[in-house]
Amino acid sequence: MQVANTIHPRKSQLVLLTLLVLFSPLAIDIYLPALPMISTTFHVEHALAQDTITWFLFAMGVGQLFAGPLADKFGRRAVALGGVSIYALSALLAWSAQNIEWMLVSRLLQGLGACATSVAAFATVRDIFGPQKSGKMISYLNGAICFIPALAPILGSWLTQQFGWRANFSFMAGFAALVFVLLWSGLKETNPALSKEPVFKLNRYLDVVKTPSFLFHATLCMLAMAVILGYVTSAPVVLMENLGLSMDQFTFWFGINAVINIVACLSAPKFMDKYGTHKALSVGIITLAIAGVTMLALRGQSTAFAFMLPIFMSSIGFAWILGAAAGKALAPFGDKAGTAAALLGLFQMSGSGLVVGTVQRLNMEPQIMIATLMLIVIPALVILWSKAGKTWHHAMA
């Protein structure tokens, strides 16, 4: 096993970490324009084609409960390589799918692969940067992640129009194969003091969940992610079906939102440096609340701008919440960083999916549903500004 000799990572290590966190958004955003074609190919309703996203996110969330302890037990590098391998093979399975059931199982497996790459990346960040600086690095990584929603739908639209929807999955497989080679030759192990505990020990999870600061900040990440998931699943219906936008127009608005998210993710660490994570979270939550009120105020206007303006605002709030909250959620943990990162991922993926699924079953129109997701984060301000909430941030700032 290769072990890092210094806590100061080389630029190549940071590039590899960036590549690791791209697998999840790539697996979702690149084939969004192809969803109608997939439902047509398999002769199923749009809801079943959209389930390929839901199943992926579910597997990614639950799978982190296994990937986290494995990363602590066998190392970040081994889990990263294993995850990339599963991702590549499952992409090939999806490419060759002959029915929707085959596709759903493939996406389930792909979610397991993506969760391993995510856990390995964020646990490595915690190893390298420690509890103080990991939040800022996570914000930068989230900024890199946000390039995918800007570029992937454009690439996916071109691939779909030129070669059919299956080309999106062959691209994913090729990307994974390339990254595997780069990881094998360049990724260093950052946790030489591997855990001696059994891989799946309930107490490891309980110790993390029982930590109040983790529970609060992980819940914040979950609620912020629910807003983005609500938007992603509703945008094709609102923009393409209800408002009649073309695939290229949909990609245009999706790309603008991604650019705004990138800028927000890159500006959040600078704000945290100057004012601290407590104020960063406060600004993020308030921004989401304003976005929710704006969405309700504009819901009667049938234009793309009226729908996307509050989405733009929510992307800023999401970016500022996620970096600060994720860093603080992982801050109390050292050798359990992998397990903590896994539970954080469970909150973000499966938890946000559960929240969105529950709200969607209330049969609201999309704008009201998204506004509800934006507004339910407001009570977090009460906890954040309580004595305990301030202590979490000032004690570990």
MARMI-911385 format. One record per residue (C-alpha): y, z, x; residue in one letter; residue number from 1. Coordinates in steps of 0.05 Angstrom, whole numbers, plus 5000, padded with zeros to 4 digits. Layout:
<pts>
PT,Y,Z,X,code,pos
PT,Y,Z,X,a,NUM $
...
</pts>
This chain:
<pts>
PT,Y,Z,X,code,pos
PT,5000,5000,5000,m,1 $
PT,5070,4983,5025,q,2 $
PT,5117,5041,5025,v,3 $
PT,5192,5037,5028,a,4 $
PT,5221,5068,5091,n,5 $
PT,5291,5080,5066,t,6 $
PT,5326,5100,5002,i,7 $
PT,5376,5043,5013,h,8 $
PT,5343,4982,4983,p,9 $
PT,5352,4913,5013,r,10 $
PT,5383,4859,4970,k,11 $
PT,5314,4826,4964,s,12 $
PT,5287,4889,4931,q,13 $
PT,5344,4888,4880,l,14 $
PT,5331,4815,4866,v,15 $
PT,5257,4831,4853,l,16 $
PT,5276,4888,4806,l,17 $
PT,5321,4840,4768,t,18 $
PT,5265,4790,4761,l,19 $
PT,5219,4845,4735,l,20 $
PT,5265,4864,4677,v,21 $
PT,5274,4791,4655,l,22 $
PT,5203,4784,4628,f,23 $
PT,5215,4819,4562,s,24 $
PT,5279,4784,4539,p,25 $
PT,5252,4717,4563,l,26 $
PT,5189,4726,4520,a,27 $
PT,5234,4734,4459,i,28 $
PT,5296,4692,4467,d,29 $
PT,5268,4627,4497,i,30 $
PT,5228,4608,4435,y,31 $
PT,5275,4633,4380,l,32 $
PT,5298,4561,4365,p,33 $
PT,5225,4541,4358,a,34 $
PT,5205,4593,4305,l,35 $
PT,5212,4544,4246,p,36 $
PT,5169,4493,4283,m,37 $
PT,5116,4546,4298,i,38 $
PT,5111,4565,4224,s,39 $
PT,5105,4491,4206,t,40 $
PT,5050,4479,4259,t,41 $
PT,5007,4536,4233,f,42 $
PT,5025,4525,4159,h,43 $
PT,5050,4596,4150,v,44 $
PT,5113,4628,4122,e,45 $
PT,5172,4644,4167,h,46 $
PT,5156,4718,4163,a,47 $
PT,5090,4708,4199,l,48 $
PT,5123,4668,4254,a,49 $
PT,5174,4724,4261,q,50 $
PT,5116,4773,4268,d,51 $
PT,5104,4743,4337,t,52 $
PT,5167,4780,4358,i,53 $
PT,5148,4844,4321,t,54 $
PT,5078,4846,4351,w,55 $
PT,5105,4834,4420,f,56 $
PT,5155,4891,4414,l,57 $
PT,5103,4938,4384,f,58 $
PT,5055,4926,4441,a,59 $
PT,5111,4933,4492,m,60 $
PT,5131,5000,4464,g,61 $
PT,5062,5031,4456,v,62 $
PT,5036,5000,4520,g,63 $
PT,5087,5038,4560,q,64 $
PT,5049,5103,4545,l,65 $
PT,4994,5074,4589,f,66 $
PT,5037,5037,4640,a,67 $
PT,5080,5098,4656,g,68 $
PT,5025,5145,4679,p,69 $
PT,4991,5087,4715,l,70 $
PT,5057,5075,4753,a,71 $
PT,5058,5149,4773,d,72 $
PT,4985,5149,4792,k,73 $
PT,4975,5082,4828,f,74 $
PT,5046,5063,4845,g,75 $
PT,5102,5020,4818,r,76 $
PT,5080,4959,4858,r,77 $
PT,5009,4957,4831,a,78 $
PT,5032,4963,4759,v,79 $
PT,5085,4910,4768,a,80 $
PT,5034,4860,4796,l,81 $
PT,4984,4876,4741,g,82 $
PT,5037,4868,4687,g,83 $
PT,5059,4800,4713,v,84 $
PT,4987,4776,4715,s,85 $
PT,4974,4796,4642,i,86 $
PT,5040,4765,4622,y,87 $
PT,5021,4698,4654,a,88 $
PT,4951,4695,4624,l,89 $
PT,4975,4714,4554,s,90 $
PT,5030,4661,4557,a,91 $
PT,4975,4610,4570,l,92 $
PT,4936,4637,4511,l,93 $
PT,4997,4630,4466,a,94 $
PT,5007,4559,4493,w,95 $
PT,4936,4541,4472,s,96 $
PT,4937,4577,4405,a,97 $
PT,4905,4539,4347,q,98 $
PT,4924,4587,4291,n,99 $
PT,4973,4643,4277,i,100 $
PT,4921,4697,4289,e,101 $
PT,4908,4670,4359,w,102 $
PT,4983,4668,4371,m,103 $
PT,4993,4740,4347,l,104 $
PT,4938,4767,4392,v,105 $
PT,4967,4729,4451,s,106 $
PT,5036,4759,4438,r,107 $
PT,5005,4829,4432,l,108 $
PT,4975,4820,4502,l,109 $
PT,5041,4791,4528,q,110 $
PT,5077,4853,4504,g,111 $
PT,5029,4896,4545,l,112 $
PT,5044,4855,4607,g,113 $
PT,5120,4858,4595,a,114 $
PT,5118,4933,4585,c,115 $
PT,5086,4943,4653,a,116 $
PT,5139,4903,4688,t,117 $
PT,5194,4942,4652,s,118 $
PT,5165,5010,4669,v,119 $
PT,5154,4991,4742,a,120 $
PT,5226,4966,4748,a,121 $
PT,5261,5026,4717,f,122 $
PT,5216,5077,4751,a,123 $
PT,5232,5043,4817,t,124 $
PT,5306,5048,4801,v,125 $
PT,5297,5123,4790,r,126 $
PT,5259,5128,4856,d,127 $
PT,5312,5091,4896,i,128 $
PT,5377,5114,4865,f,129 $
PT,5360,5184,4841,g,130 $
PT,5386,5220,4779,p,131 $
PT,5460,5210,4796,q,132 $
PT,5465,5135,4806,k,133 $
PT,5406,5108,4765,s,134 $
PT,5448,5100,4702,g,135 $
PT,5497,5054,4737,k,136 $
PT,5441,5012,4766,m,137 $
PT,5408,5008,4698,i,138 $
PT,5474,4981,4670,s,139 $
PT,5474,4927,4723,y,140 $
PT,5402,4909,4707,l,141 $
PT,5420,4906,4633,n,142 $
PT,5475,4859,4652,g,143 $
PT,5424,4814,4685,a,144 $
PT,5379,4820,4624,i,145 $
PT,5436,4796,4581,c,146 $
PT,5438,4729,4618,f,147 $
PT,5372,4712,4583,i,148 $
PT,5400,4711,4512,p,149 $
PT,5456,4666,4538,a,150 $
PT,5412,4616,4574,l,151 $
PT,5341,4622,4546,a,152 $
PT,5355,4594,4476,p,153 $
PT,5389,4534,4508,i,154 $
PT,5330,4522,4553,l,155 $
PT,5282,4535,4496,g,156 $
PT,5318,4487,4450,s,157 $
PT,5314,4432,4503,w,158 $
PT,5240,4446,4518,l,159 $
PT,5223,4446,4444,t,160 $
PT,5260,4381,4430,q,161 $
PT,5231,4346,4492,q,162 $
PT,5160,4373,4496,f,163 $
PT,5146,4414,4433,g,164 $
PT,5146,4489,4422,w,165 $
PT,5086,4501,4467,r,166 $
PT,5128,4483,4528,a,167 $
PT,5164,4549,4520,n,168 $
PT,5100,4587,4535,f,169 $
PT,5080,4543,4593,s,170 $
PT,5149,4557,4623,f,171 $
PT,5136,4632,4615,m,172 $
PT,5069,4625,4651,a,173 $
PT,5101,4586,4708,g,174 $
PT,5157,4636,4715,f,175 $
PT,5107,4693,4718,a,176 $
PT,5065,4658,4772,a,177 $
PT,5127,4647,4815,l,178 $
PT,5149,4720,4808,v,179 $
PT,5079,4744,4824,f,180 $
PT,5081,4709,4891,v,181 $
PT,5150,4738,4906,l,182 $
PT,5129,4808,4887,l,183 $
PT,5065,4805,4928,w,184 $
PT,5103,4787,4991,s,185 $
PT,5167,4827,4981,g,186 $
PT,5161,4887,4934,l,187 $
PT,5156,4954,4969,k,188 $
PT,5125,5017,4939,e,189 $
PT,5180,5068,4926,t,190 $
PT,5137,5128,4906,n,191 $
PT,5091,5146,4964,p,192 $
PT,5078,5216,4935,a,193 $
PT,5033,5190,4880,l,194 $
PT,5014,5237,4823,s,195 $
PT,4950,5277,4832,k,196 $
PT,4943,5291,4758,e,197 $
PT,4896,5253,4712,p,198 $
PT,4926,5187,4688,v,199 $
PT,4928,5206,4615,f,200 $
PT,4946,5279,4609,k,201 $
PT,4980,5300,4545,l,202 $
PT,5021,5353,4580,n,203 $
PT,5057,5300,4621,r,204 $
PT,5083,5269,4557,y,205 $
PT,5098,5336,4524,l,206 $
PT,5137,5361,4585,d,207 $
PT,5182,5300,4579,v,208 $
PT,5190,5301,4503,v,209 $
PT,5205,5375,4502,k,210 $
PT,5265,5364,4547,t,211 $
PT,5326,5364,4499,p,212 $
PT,5369,5318,4542,s,213 $
PT,5313,5266,4544,f,214 $
PT,5301,5270,4469,l,215 $
PT,5375,5261,4453,f,216 $
PT,5389,5204,4501,h,217 $
PT,5324,5167,4486,a,218 $
PT,5341,5171,4412,t,219 $
PT,5410,5142,4428,l,220 $
PT,5376,5084,4465,c,221 $
PT,5330,5074,4405,m,222 $
PT,5387,5070,4354,l,223 $
PT,5428,5024,4398,a,224 $
PT,5368,4978,4408,m,225 $
PT,5356,4978,4333,a,226 $
PT,5424,4946,4322,v,227 $
PT,5406,4889,4370,i,228 $
PT,5337,4880,4340,l,229 $
PT,5367,4879,4270,g,230 $
PT,5415,4824,4292,y,231 $
PT,5363,4782,4328,v,232 $
PT,5315,4782,4269,t,233 $
PT,5370,4769,4218,s,234 $
PT,5414,4719,4255,a,235 $
PT,5369,4657,4244,p,236 $
PT,5368,4671,4169,v,237 $
PT,5443,4685,4163,v,238 $
PT,5468,4630,4209,l,239 $
PT,5417,4574,4200,m,240 $
PT,5390,4583,4130,e,241 $
PT,5448,4617,4092,n,242 $
PT,5507,4585,4129,l,243 $
PT,5473,4519,4147,g,244 $
PT,5486,4520,4222,l,245 $
PT,5446,4472,4266,s,246 $
PT,5400,4495,4323,m,247 $
PT,5454,4478,4373,d,248 $
PT,5508,4516,4334,q,249 $
PT,5462,4576,4329,f,250 $
PT,5451,4573,4404,t,251 $
PT,5526,4570,4415,f,252 $
PT,5541,4634,4377,w,253 $
PT,5481,4668,4407,f,254 $
PT,5506,4649,4477,g,255 $
PT,5576,4675,4465,i,256 $
PT,5548,4743,4444,n,257 $
PT,5505,4745,4506,a,258 $
PT,5565,4731,4551,v,259 $
PT,5603,4788,4518,i,260 $
PT,5542,4833,4529,n,261 $
PT,5540,4813,4602,i,262 $
PT,5613,4832,4613,v,263 $
PT,5603,4898,4576,a,264 $
PT,5541,4915,4618,c,265 $
PT,5578,4901,4683,l,266 $
PT,5640,4939,4663,s,267 $
PT,5603,5002,4639,a,268 $
PT,5584,5027,4710,p,269 $
PT,5657,5022,4732,k,270 $
PT,5679,5063,4672,f,271 $
PT,5623,5114,4686,m,272 $
PT,5647,5119,4759,d,273 $
PT,5717,5136,4737,k,274 $
PT,5708,5175,4673,y,275 $
PT,5635,5198,4671,g,276 $
PT,5575,5184,4626,t,277 $
PT,5599,5231,4571,h,278 $
PT,5661,5190,4556,k,279 $
PT,5622,5125,4565,a,280 $
PT,5573,5146,4510,l,281 $
PT,5630,5168,4465,s,282 $
PT,5665,5101,4472,v,283 $
PT,5600,5064,4459,g,284 $
PT,5583,5104,4396,i,285 $
PT,5654,5097,4368,i,286 $
PT,5652,5022,4382,t,287 $
PT,5587,5015,4343,l,288 $
PT,5617,5054,4285,a,289 $
PT,5678,5008,4283,i,290 $
PT,5632,4948,4285,a,291 $
PT,5594,4974,4225,g,292 $
PT,5657,4984,4184,v,293 $
PT,5681,4914,4204,t,294 $
PT,5614,4883,4183,m,295 $
PT,5621,4915,4114,l,296 $
PT,5693,4893,4107,a,297 $
PT,5677,4820,4125,l,298 $
PT,5610,4812,4089,r,299 $
PT,5641,4773,4032,g,300 $
PT,5665,4717,4078,q,301 $
PT,5615,4661,4088,s,302 $
PT,5633,4641,4159,t,303 $
PT,5596,4648,4225,a,304 $
PT,5657,4683,4256,f,305 $
PT,5658,4736,4201,a,306 $
PT,5585,4752,4215,f,307 $
PT,5590,4749,4291,m,308 $
PT,5655,4788,4303,l,309 $
PT,5623,4856,4288,p,310 $
PT,5562,4833,4327,i,311 $
PT,5606,4820,4387,f,312 $
PT,5635,4891,4380,m,313 $
PT,5566,4922,4372,s,314 $
PT,5542,4887,4436,s,315 $
PT,5597,4923,4474,i,316 $
PT,5577,4990,4443,g,317 $
PT,5503,4976,4456,f,318 $
PT,5516,4960,4530,a,319 $
PT,5557,5022,4542,w,320 $
PT,5507,5067,4507,i,321 $
PT,5444,5039,4538,l,322 $
PT,5463,5045,4612,g,323 $
PT,5490,5116,4607,a,324 $
PT,5438,5142,4559,a,325 $
PT,5378,5112,4596,a,326 $
PT,5402,5141,4662,g,327 $
PT,5411,5210,4632,k,328 $
PT,5344,5207,4597,a,329 $
PT,5309,5196,4663,l,330 $
PT,5353,5242,4705,a,331 $
PT,5312,5307,4700,p,332 $
PT,5247,5275,4725,f,333 $
PT,5223,5260,4795,g,334 $
PT,5149,5246,4803,d,335 $
PT,5144,5238,4728,k,336 $
PT,5196,5182,4727,a,337 $
PT,5142,5132,4707,g,338 $
PT,5119,5173,4648,t,339 $
PT,5192,5186,4628,a,340 $
PT,5208,5112,4633,a,341 $
PT,5147,5096,4590,a,342 $
PT,5168,5144,4535,l,343 $
PT,5239,5117,4539,l,344 $
PT,5210,5047,4529,g,345 $
PT,5169,5072,4470,l,346 $
PT,5232,5098,4438,f,347 $
PT,5270,5034,4452,q,348 $
PT,5217,4984,4430,m,349 $
PT,5169,5015,4380,s,350 $
PT,5221,5066,4356,g,351 $
PT,5275,5014,4344,s,352 $
PT,5224,4969,4310,g,353 $
PT,5205,5026,4263,l,354 $
PT,5278,5040,4247,v,355 $
PT,5293,4967,4233,v,356 $
PT,5229,4958,4192,g,357 $
PT,5246,5019,4150,t,358 $
PT,5317,4997,4136,v,359 $
PT,5294,4925,4121,q,360 $
PT,5248,4952,4067,r,361 $
PT,5308,4978,4029,l,362 $
PT,5320,4905,4007,n,363 $
PT,5392,4902,4031,m,364 $
PT,5428,4838,4047,e,365 $
PT,5428,4825,4123,p,366 $
PT,5501,4844,4134,q,367 $
PT,5493,4911,4099,i,368 $
PT,5428,4924,4135,m,369 $
PT,5459,4912,4203,i,370 $
PT,5520,4954,4185,a,371 $
PT,5475,5011,4166,t,372 $
PT,5441,5007,4233,l,373 $
PT,5509,5009,4267,m,374 $
PT,5533,5069,4227,l,375 $
PT,5472,5115,4232,i,376 $
PT,5489,5129,4305,v,377 $
PT,5553,5166,4286,i,378 $
PT,5521,5236,4279,p,379 $
PT,5503,5233,4353,a,380 $
PT,5577,5246,4368,l,381 $
PT,5569,5316,4340,v,382 $
PT,5513,5332,4389,i,383 $
PT,5547,5296,4446,l,384 $
PT,5610,5337,4438,w,385 $
PT,5573,5403,4428,s,386 $
PT,5569,5454,4483,k,387 $
PT,5498,5433,4501,a,388 $
PT,5516,5359,4500,g,389 $
PT,5574,5369,4548,k,390 $
PT,5530,5411,4594,t,391 $
PT,5478,5356,4601,w,392 $
PT,5530,5309,4628,h,393 $
PT,5574,5356,4669,h,394 $
PT,5514,5391,4700,a,395 $
PT,5484,5325,4724,m,396 $
PT,5545,5281,4731,a,397 $
</pts>
